[in-house]
C-alpha cells in the first residue's frame, strides 16, 4: 500500500524527498506547501509526513481508496490489452490463452508495483529512493485523482470562511474583556473551525482565506496576550490539543479540527458554569460588585489610560514591545487598578482588552511577586469597591503633595506667632498620619508651639484642637528623653527596625481592624511584636504562626473555614511557595491577604492603607 500511495502522490504532482543518517527524514512537497516527517526507518518517516499532509482519518481513508483504485485501473488496462492481443485466437485454446494472458497481465501489474520497493521492502524496511529515470509509460498504473469539488461546494466553503471572519470581527469587543482562560478557548474554537476547511474536500482553493483568518487571530492573541494557544503551530495535530489547549477540560481525543472546534465550545460552556458557581460574572471576573459605583466619565478615563500605556510602550494593537523597558511597579499597579474599575462600563470597547494585554505582558516580565499581576488576576476580588480604593490612593497622592508643601513652608525661628499659627492650621490635619515627620521638620519651634493657646486656632474644629494637644504631648515626651552621655557608644543599627514606626493608627484606618480577628505568619515567634501589633490594631485576637509546612497547612485550613478577618504575611522572611499557598487560600475564602514585608508596625500600617484604602499610616 505504501508504494501505491507514493505513486499516487507523484502522479498528483507532489515530490517525495528522503534522507537517511542515524534516523530517516521524509519531505512531501507540492502546491506551495511541504510536510516533514521523521522516524527510525524511511517507511515510518514517510508515514509521519503523510500524517501531517493528511491529518484527518477521513482524508487518509480517501487516499487509500484512491491508491487502490489506481491498482484496479492498472489491472483492467492489462486485461484489456491481453484481450485485444488474443482476439485472433479461436476455439478453446484461444479462450484459455486469453484468460491466461489476463491473469499474467494482472500479476505483472502487481509485481511491477511491488518491484519498485526492492528486496528491502520484503524485509520490512523502506523502499530505496526512486530512480531519476522515469519508468516507461506502459509500466505506470494510471491513478485517478480525488474528484474536484463542484463550483457550488467551492462557493459554500468560501462563504463559510467569510462568515467566520465577520463573526470574529463582530465579537472582538465582547471577547476583549473576557478572562484570559476564556479568550484562549474562544481563539482555539475560531482557529480550529478555520483549519477544518483545509482538510475538507470541499475546501480546495480556500487556503488564502484560512491563512488570512489565522493571521487575524494571531494579531488578536498578540494584543490580548492571554497565554499560549498551541494550535497556532503548523505541526500541531488535533489529537495533541487535548493535552495542551484542552487539558483537564475533556476526555475525548479529537480526530479532526472540526472535533477541536466542537470541544473548545463545549469547554467554554463548562468553564462558564464552573466560574459562575464560584461567583464570577459572564466574562469570568470575580469583581463585578466592586466595580460599582463606576467612574464618572469612563470613556475619557479609558482614553487617558490608553494614552499613558502607548506613551510608555507604543501602540496597543499588534506586536508587544518585547525589546522595550518595563515601566515602574507603581505605574503598573495604578494602571491595573484603573483598568479593573473600567471593565464593566467599558465592557464592549476593544481598547480595554488591548490595555489588559499590554499590562499582562509587562507584569509577566517582573520577577517575583507583583501587586499589578494580582490586580489583573480574574479571581482577585478587592475587599472594598474599586472607587473607594482608587479614591483613597488619589487622596494619598494629594496628601503627600500637601505634606511636601507644608514641610517646605516651616516658618523661621524669627517669625511671629501669627505666621506660626497659620502654618499649624495647615500642618495639624496631617499629624494623624505624619506626626513624626512634622515634629522633625519644626524641631526649632517646639518651645513656641508649646506656648500656643488652642484658642488661637480660630474656627478650627475640635479634632484639630485635639491634634494640637497631641502634638504638644509628643513634643514634651521627646524633649524629656535624656540625652545619651558623651562617651556612650551608639548601639549597632538593627536593619529590621524601621524608622519612625507609628504606634497609633488614624481613626478611620483603625476602624477597619478594631475588634477583628487576624493571623500573622512569619519565620519565628515574636511575642513583643505580637503585643505591639495587637495594641496598635486593637484586634480582638491576633494569632501567630511560623512558616513551616505543618503550620502553613493548618493555617490554610483555618483560612478556608473563614476563621480570620485578615491575614498578615511577613513575606520578607517567607518562601515563595508558602506565600502562594496562603494567597490562594485567602482569595478562595474572600479574606484580605496583606503582605507586610518583615512585619514591623510601619509595614503593617502601609499594607492596610494600600490594600484596604485607608490613609497613609506611616511617614515616608
Protein Blocks (a to p, Z undefined) as FASTA:
>chain_A
ZZmmmmmmmmnopacdddddfbccdddeeehiacddddfbfklmmmmmmmmmmmbfklmm
mmmmmmmmmmmmmmmmmmmmmmmmmmmpgcjklmmmmmmmmmmmmmmmmmmmmmmnomml
mnopacddddfbdcdfklpccddddddddfklmmmmmmmmmmmmmmmmmmmmmmmmpcfk
lmmmmmmmmmmmmmmmmmgmklgoilmmmmmmmmmmmmmmmmnonoccfklpmklcfklm
mmmmmgokacbdcfbfklmmmmmmmmmmmmmmmmmmnopafkopaklmmmpccdfblmlm
mmmmmmmmmmmnopfbhcddfkbccddfklmmmmmmmmmmmmmmmmmgfklmmmmmmmmm
mmmmpgcjdfklmmmpmklccfbdfklmmmmmmmmmmmmmmmmmmmmmoccfkbcfklmm
mmmmmmmmmmmmmmmmmmmmmmmmmmmmmmpcfklnomacfklmmmmmmmmmmmmmmmmp
ccddfkbccddddfkbcghiafbdcfklmmmmgopacddddfbdcfklmmmmmmmnopab
dcdddddfklmmmmmmmmmnopafbdcddfklccfklmmmmmmmmmmnopacddehjopa
klmmmmmmmmnopacfbdZZ
